[in-house]
Amino acid sequence: MNKKTIITILLALAAVVGQAQIKCHVEGTLDTDAWGDEIIICEAGTDLRVVDEPRFHVKAKDGHFSYDIETDFPRLYVVFFLKQQETGSWFQGKFLAENCNVNVTMYKDKRPRIVTSGEEGRKHAVKDSIEDVRFWNPVEEIDNKLENPDCMAEFYKADFISTVTKARSLNVDSLPQTYVDSIRQVVDYYMQNKRARYTDAGWQLMQRRDSITANLVPFRFAYDAEHPCFGRFTMYLMPSKPSSMQTSM
């Protein structure tokens, strides 16, 4: 084999290696117009406050949108309404970008419905269904109780409720600095002493919530150990689901 032929082969191999091996096509439908027509689709873990690129923004037209992903290996992606995310509490859908088609339905006040034709994505959907039943549904039930305005007096101490109310109404430009500082000191105390916020009933709920979430990561590792092929993508699935942000796979 002459030198020219070898170089040609090497160049051809380099071109193949440089090409995206994964192509994922996403089709989406908006079930609501309450949050506008701008959707964000980006890799999981992306912080839009730090990294925000035009390619993350997808405009829906007549209630529909589409998006194509090309990547070198399967990656976890998220999808959500931009305007909803800007409120600080949003419903986020997740899917595994692999060689497949993904169908997304976006709703006003619940998690997006994700349907994928990918084999790995379907495996993760099974795992997530188990997680929902064992962990997230019970946690969501507790959070709904704790966040219900009508139940605050049952679960939170009166001093804490008063402090939160004052802190939310602070106008630093019109109040004496000493008063503002005193409220901030009390807020800092409650931030550092979680138990002090709750009544006995509220604390019992928080302990139950903590005991549920404490078993989540061990469950994921155990599930991966029982399903060796599944574990290849676990590194992209480890973020937790805090109560301030509604998420779903």
Salt bridges, closest charged atoms under 4 A:
GLU27 OE2 - HIS25 NE2 2.59
ASP37 OD1 - LYS59 NZ 3.37
GLU38 OE2 - HIS57 ND1 2.61
GLU43 OE2 - ARG75 NH1 3.22
ASP47 OD2 - ARG49 NH2 2.93
ASP52 OD1 - HIS57 NE2 2.76
GLU53 OE1 - ARG55 NE 2.45
ASP68 OD1 - HIS25 ND1 2.56
ASP72 OD1 - ARG75 NH2 2.87
GLU119 OE2 - LYS123 NZ 3.69
GLU120 OE2 - LYS123 NZ 3.65
GLU120 OE2 - ARG232 NH2 2.48
ASP128 OD1 - LYS127 NZ 2.82
GLU131 OE2 - LYS127 NZ 3.07
GLU131 OE2 - ARG220 NE 2.70
ASP132 OD1 - ARG111 NH1 3.81
ASP132 OD1 - LYS241 NZ 3.77
ASP143 OD1 - ARG209 NE 2.76
ASP200 OD1 - ARG195 NH2 2.90
ASP210 OD2 - LYS194 NZ 3.45
